[in-house]
Amino acid sequence: MAEDGIDRARIAATEALIRPHIRQTPVIACTGAELGIDAGAVLLKLEQLQHSGSFKARGAFANLLLRQVPAAGVAAASGGNHGAAVAFAARSRGVPARIFVPAISSPAKIARIRDYGAELVIAGERYADALAASEQWLAESGALAIHAFDQAETMLGQGTLALELERQAPEIDSVLVAVGGGGLIGAIAAWYGGRRRVIGVEPRLAPTLSRALAAGRPVDAEAGGIAADSLAPRRVGERVFPVIRAFVERVVLVEDDAILAAQRALWDRLRLVLEPGGAAAYAALLSGRYRPAPGERVAVILSGGNTAAVDFPPAQGRAIG
């Protein structure tokens, strides 16, 4: 059994609970030649099509459905995607929400949180600042804290992505997962339990998990780079780390230029729009930082569509069709 009871049975029970509230996101199968990379079969799990634009909706609904929510509602600190997910889930459940984000959060994510009707507070420059501000508010208000990654209910919700992926693609050999605080990769690793290779991908400028693995425990790391609003919480979660250490095969680091190239490639070849953090796992394949073995069937988790990377001209009153 994984840390905090994050195991297959509890993930499956959570999936049944949240299923009416989340989307089953598609998996598309590609060849390496189609993608312009040195690989055989590549499956892309399109979690940017989830409610609120990322896998975070799974953990948000798990928290609201597994826990008792007080009259004061819920609060969360976020680089943006978790906040949008909590705001969406809270609106769906008729629950008040206050979301704390740092100044580095993208305008697209800030706009989405506001559009979902949550009270938004911009606090400090980095995720750690927003987290500190949220903790103060929680102590004063009695609201329910929904942590972005280091919480059992959050991990149970995120683990439903792996359950869903295994149903859709039971034949895969390995999974590439971008790492921020570690909630998603920890949950995926707990679901597979060593039955598949789970590979973490981090920006070189935000090596949260790499630093923890080198130290043998969660430690502070750099928190910069192009994906800082989603993959740079400064340190990996305490609850998450034992699961990762037990079941994640390794972590590879990618440069910001590789992440930008992955964003462009996903748009040019597949017309998929991903924010930098959402494209990071694919950057490991595209840059060669992860090289599949001959015949290896690789799944890549794409998640994070809250971006204005593709600009459209304003409507001019033209008919469409």
LOFISE-282956 format. One record per residue (C-alpha): residue in one letter; residue number from 0; x, y, z. Coordinates in nm, 3 decimals. Layout:
BEGIN
 residuo num      px      py      pz
       A NUM       X       Y       Z
...
***
This chain:
BEGIN
 residuo num      px      py      pz
       M   0   0.000   0.000   0.000
       A   1   0.127   0.346  -0.088
       E   2   0.166   0.637   0.152
       D   3  -0.164   0.755   0.308
       G   4  -0.345   0.457   0.155
       I   5  -0.311   0.588  -0.200
       D   6  -0.359   0.248  -0.361
       R   7  -0.548   0.099  -0.653
       A   8  -0.860   0.015  -0.453
       R   9  -0.904   0.366  -0.317
       I  10  -0.824   0.525  -0.653
       A  11  -1.087   0.304  -0.817
       A  12  -1.344   0.396  -0.552
       T  13  -1.264   0.764  -0.602
       E  14  -1.299   0.728  -0.977
       A  15  -1.649   0.588  -0.936
       L  16  -1.740   0.880  -0.711
       I  17  -1.610   1.160  -0.934
       R  18  -1.694   1.002  -1.271
       P  19  -2.020   1.198  -1.317
       H  20  -1.826   1.522  -1.271
       I  21  -1.520   1.471  -1.493
       R  22  -1.452   1.398  -1.857
       Q  23  -1.292   1.086  -1.995
       T  24  -1.024   1.254  -2.201
       P  25  -0.911   1.096  -2.528
       V  26  -0.594   0.909  -2.610
       I  27  -0.457   0.942  -2.962
       A  28  -0.207   0.700  -3.112
       C  29   0.077   0.837  -3.324
       T  30   0.388   0.700  -3.487
       G  31   0.731   0.846  -3.429
       A  32   0.751   0.933  -3.798
       E  33   0.424   1.124  -3.775
       L  34   0.561   1.324  -3.485
       G  35   0.909   1.369  -3.627
       I  36   1.081   1.186  -3.342
       D  37   1.288   0.871  -3.304
       A  38   1.024   0.647  -3.148
       G  39   0.780   0.377  -3.239
       A  40   0.428   0.390  -3.097
       V  41   0.347   0.705  -2.899
       L  42   0.014   0.760  -2.726
       L  43  -0.086   1.107  -2.617
       K  44  -0.333   1.142  -2.328
       L  45  -0.511   1.473  -2.392
       E  46  -0.587   1.585  -2.040
       Q  47  -0.585   1.951  -2.144
       L  48  -0.939   1.874  -2.259
       Q  49  -1.045   1.805  -1.899
       H  50  -1.282   2.047  -1.725
       S  51  -1.095   2.366  -1.633
       G  52  -0.814   2.278  -1.876
       S  53  -0.607   2.030  -1.677
       F  54  -0.601   1.706  -1.477
       K  55  -0.639   1.916  -1.161
       A  56  -1.018   1.894  -1.188
       R  57  -0.994   1.530  -1.080
       G  58  -0.830   1.616  -0.749
       A  59  -1.058   1.914  -0.692
       F  60  -1.376   1.708  -0.724
       A  61  -1.226   1.431  -0.510
       N  62  -1.172   1.680  -0.229
       L  63  -1.522   1.824  -0.248
       L  64  -1.689   1.481  -0.261
       L  65  -1.472   1.294  -0.010
       R  66  -1.454   1.563   0.260
       Q  67  -1.700   1.766   0.466
       V  68  -1.707   2.122   0.330
       P  69  -1.776   2.394   0.593
       A  70  -2.002   2.692   0.537
       A  71  -1.691   2.907   0.482
       G  72  -1.622   2.706   0.168
       V  73  -1.282   2.613   0.031
       A  74  -0.950   2.782  -0.032
       A  75  -0.650   2.688  -0.240
       A  76  -0.309   2.818  -0.336
       S  77  -0.213   2.761  -0.694
       G  78   0.009   2.859  -0.982
       G  79  -0.316   2.876  -1.177
       N  80  -0.441   2.535  -1.295
       H  81  -0.525   2.398  -0.951
       G  82  -0.699   2.723  -0.867
       A  83  -0.906   2.705  -1.186
       A  84  -0.997   2.345  -1.108
       V  85  -1.103   2.422  -0.750
       A  86  -1.300   2.724  -0.870
       F  87  -1.476   2.512  -1.133
       A  88  -1.553   2.229  -0.893
       A  89  -1.670   2.470  -0.623
       R  90  -1.905   2.645  -0.864
       S  91  -2.041   2.307  -0.976
       R  92  -2.109   2.212  -0.614
       G  93  -2.240   2.553  -0.504
       V  94  -1.949   2.611  -0.266
       P  95  -1.771   2.944  -0.198
       A  96  -1.405   2.945  -0.305
       R  97  -1.112   3.178  -0.248
       I  98  -0.806   3.116  -0.467
       F  99  -0.458   3.252  -0.396
       V 100  -0.217   3.280  -0.690
       P 101   0.127   3.438  -0.733
       A 102   0.198   3.727  -0.966
       I 103   0.366   3.492  -1.216
       S 104   0.033   3.321  -1.292
       S 105  -0.061   3.365  -1.655
       P 106  -0.341   3.608  -1.747
       A 107  -0.527   3.317  -1.907
       K 108  -0.536   3.126  -1.577
       I 109  -0.630   3.432  -1.373
       A 110  -0.915   3.505  -1.615
       R 111  -1.039   3.147  -1.594
       I 112  -1.046   3.150  -1.213
       R 113  -1.245   3.473  -1.214
       D 114  -1.480   3.343  -1.483
       Y 115  -1.565   3.048  -1.258
       G 116  -1.680   3.290  -0.990
       A 117  -1.414   3.236  -0.725
       E 118  -1.267   3.517  -0.518
       L 119  -0.914   3.569  -0.648
       V 120  -0.621   3.696  -0.440
       I 121  -0.283   3.766  -0.600
       A 122  -0.024   3.713  -0.327
       G 123   0.351   3.743  -0.378
       E 124   0.572   3.646  -0.668
       R 125   0.585   3.264  -0.640
       Y 126   0.366   2.970  -0.543
       A 127   0.525   2.956  -0.196
       D 128   0.404   3.313  -0.131
       A 129   0.050   3.230  -0.238
       L 130   0.056   2.919  -0.020
       A 131   0.160   3.121   0.286
       A 132  -0.117   3.372   0.225
       S 133  -0.374   3.096   0.184
       E 134  -0.266   2.931   0.510
       Q 135  -0.319   3.257   0.696
       W 136  -0.665   3.294   0.548
       L 137  -0.754   2.934   0.632
       A 138  -0.659   2.990   0.997
       E 139  -0.879   3.300   1.012
       S 140  -1.179   3.177   0.815
       G 141  -1.224   2.808   0.892
       A 142  -1.245   2.730   0.521
       L 143  -1.138   2.388   0.392
       A 144  -0.787   2.371   0.248
       I 145  -0.749   2.196  -0.086
       H 146  -0.379   2.141  -0.144
       A 147  -0.255   2.134  -0.501
       F 148  -0.058   1.811  -0.464
       D 149   0.043   1.702  -0.113
       Q 150  -0.289   1.570   0.011
       A 151  -0.445   1.225   0.006
       E 152  -0.775   1.328  -0.156
       T 153  -0.595   1.528  -0.422
       M 154  -0.373   1.232  -0.507
       L 155  -0.670   0.993  -0.515
       G 156  -0.836   1.218  -0.769
       Q 157  -0.525   1.253  -0.983
       G 158  -0.476   0.878  -0.974
       T 159  -0.799   0.833  -1.167
       L 160  -0.611   0.957  -1.474
       A 161  -0.388   0.648  -1.459
       L 162  -0.687   0.418  -1.410
       E 163  -0.853   0.574  -1.713
       L 164  -0.532   0.552  -1.918
       E 165  -0.489   0.183  -1.837
       R 166  -0.844   0.111  -1.952
       Q 167  -0.783   0.300  -2.276
       A 168  -0.429   0.176  -2.343
       P 169  -0.347  -0.138  -2.143
       E 170  -0.061  -0.222  -2.379
       I 171   0.174   0.066  -2.292
       D 172   0.521   0.005  -2.148
       S 173   0.599   0.348  -2.003
       V 174   0.442   0.681  -1.908
       L 175   0.606   1.023  -1.927
       V 176   0.471   1.270  -1.670
       A 177   0.564   1.634  -1.607
       V 178   0.651   1.706  -1.243
       G 179   0.572   2.009  -1.030
       G 180   0.486   1.925  -0.671
       G 181   0.462   1.557  -0.753
       G 182   0.092   1.490  -0.697
       L 183   0.019   1.360  -1.046
       I 184   0.329   1.148  -1.093
       G 185   0.295   1.011  -0.740
       A 186  -0.065   0.913  -0.803
       I 187   0.015   0.756  -1.140
       A 188   0.304   0.566  -0.982
       A 189   0.077   0.445  -0.701
       W 190  -0.177   0.316  -0.953
       Y 191   0.074   0.126  -1.164
       G 192   0.277   0.011  -0.863
       G 193   0.579  -0.082  -1.073
       R 194   0.377  -0.263  -1.343
       R 195   0.475   0.008  -1.594
       R 196   0.774   0.240  -1.615
       V 197   0.687   0.587  -1.488
       I 198   0.930   0.860  -1.595
       G 199   0.925   1.210  -1.452
       V 200   1.006   1.516  -1.663
       E 201   1.112   1.845  -1.505
       P 202   1.231   2.180  -1.638
       R 203   1.601   2.218  -1.568
       L 204   1.521   2.553  -1.406
       A 205   1.271   2.394  -1.164
       P 206   1.423   2.056  -1.064
       T 207   1.202   1.997  -0.762
       L 208   1.196   1.618  -0.770
       S 209   1.552   1.580  -0.893
       R 210   1.680   1.773  -0.592
       A 211   1.465   1.565  -0.356
       L 212   1.585   1.235  -0.499
       A 213   1.947   1.347  -0.472
       A 214   1.897   1.453  -0.109
       G 215   1.681   1.157  -0.013
       R 216   1.405   1.389   0.107
       P 217   1.208   1.693  -0.014
       V 218   1.430   2.002  -0.022
       D 219   1.400   2.350  -0.168
       A 220   1.494   2.382  -0.534
       E 221   1.511   2.655  -0.794
       A 222   1.169   2.773  -0.906
       G 223   1.217   2.945  -1.239
       G 224   1.180   2.896  -1.609
       I 225   0.908   2.918  -1.868
       A 226   0.679   2.671  -1.688
       A 227   0.718   2.829  -1.343
       D 228   0.344   2.894  -1.304
       S 229   0.268   2.520  -1.312
       L 230   0.588   2.323  -1.248
       A 231   0.780   2.523  -0.988
       P 232   0.638   2.492  -0.633
       R 233   0.992   2.500  -0.485
       R 234   0.975   2.158  -0.321
       V 235   0.805   1.826  -0.384
       G 236   0.537   1.712  -0.141
       E 237   0.624   1.524   0.178
       R 238   0.339   1.273   0.133
       V 239   0.407   1.235  -0.237
       F 240   0.780   1.170  -0.211
       P 241   0.779   0.813  -0.065
       V 242   0.549   0.693  -0.341
       I 243   0.767   0.849  -0.608
       R 244   1.085   0.707  -0.460
       A 245   0.928   0.359  -0.455
       F 246   0.774   0.349  -0.802
       V 247   0.915   0.618  -1.034
       E 248   1.199   0.481  -1.244
       R 249   1.381   0.809  -1.301
       V 250   1.352   1.180  -1.377
       V 251   1.487   1.363  -1.682
       L 252   1.545   1.737  -1.711
       V 253   1.446   1.946  -2.013
       E 254   1.552   2.295  -2.115
       D 255   1.309   2.582  -2.164
       D 256   1.394   2.586  -2.535
       A 257   1.289   2.222  -2.558
       I 258   0.957   2.299  -2.391
       L 259   0.894   2.582  -2.637
       A 260   0.985   2.350  -2.925
       A 261   0.740   2.091  -2.790
       Q 262   0.461   2.350  -2.775
       R 263   0.529   2.447  -3.136
       A 264   0.554   2.086  -3.254
       L 265   0.227   1.984  -3.090
       W 266   0.055   2.276  -3.261
       D 267   0.225   2.236  -3.602
       R 268   0.181   1.861  -3.631
       L 269  -0.138   1.792  -3.435
       R 270  -0.305   2.129  -3.379
       L 271  -0.291   2.079  -3.002
       V 272  -0.259   2.390  -2.784
       L 273  -0.062   2.335  -2.463
       E 274   0.081   2.572  -2.207
       P 275   0.452   2.524  -2.131
       G 276   0.398   2.295  -1.832
       G 277   0.149   2.091  -2.030
       A 278   0.401   2.027  -2.308
       A 279   0.698   1.950  -2.081
       A 280   0.657   1.571  -2.084
       Y 281   0.648   1.569  -2.462
       A 282   0.963   1.784  -2.466
       A 283   1.154   1.490  -2.320
       L 284   1.071   1.282  -2.629
       L 285   1.118   1.559  -2.881
       S 286   1.456   1.665  -2.742
       G 287   1.586   1.313  -2.699
       R 288   1.620   1.346  -2.323
       Y 289   1.411   1.030  -2.309
       R 290   1.485   0.776  -2.582
       P 291   1.244   0.482  -2.597
       A 292   1.389   0.138  -2.652
       P 293   1.307  -0.037  -2.981
       G 294   0.945  -0.148  -2.969
       E 295   0.869   0.046  -2.650
       R 296   0.514   0.182  -2.637
       V 297   0.520   0.521  -2.468
       A 298   0.230   0.723  -2.328
       V 299   0.275   1.095  -2.273
       I 300   0.048   1.292  -2.041
       L 301  -0.040   1.627  -2.197
       S 302  -0.218   1.855  -1.952
       G 303  -0.256   2.227  -1.928
       G 304  -0.446   2.416  -2.196
       N 305  -0.484   2.742  -2.006
       T 306  -0.286   2.962  -2.236
       A 307  -0.329   3.236  -2.493
       A 308  -0.045   3.091  -2.702
       V 309  -0.269   3.081  -3.010
       D 310  -0.418   3.421  -3.083
       F 311  -0.733   3.454  -3.286
       P 312  -0.852   3.774  -3.452
       P 313  -1.166   3.931  -3.306
       A 314  -1.494   3.826  -3.461
       Q 315  -1.615   4.064  -3.729
       G 316  -1.977   3.961  -3.731
       R 317  -1.919   3.708  -4.009
       A 318  -2.133   3.399  -4.041
       I 319  -1.949   3.079  -3.960
       G 320  -2.011   2.771  -4.169
***
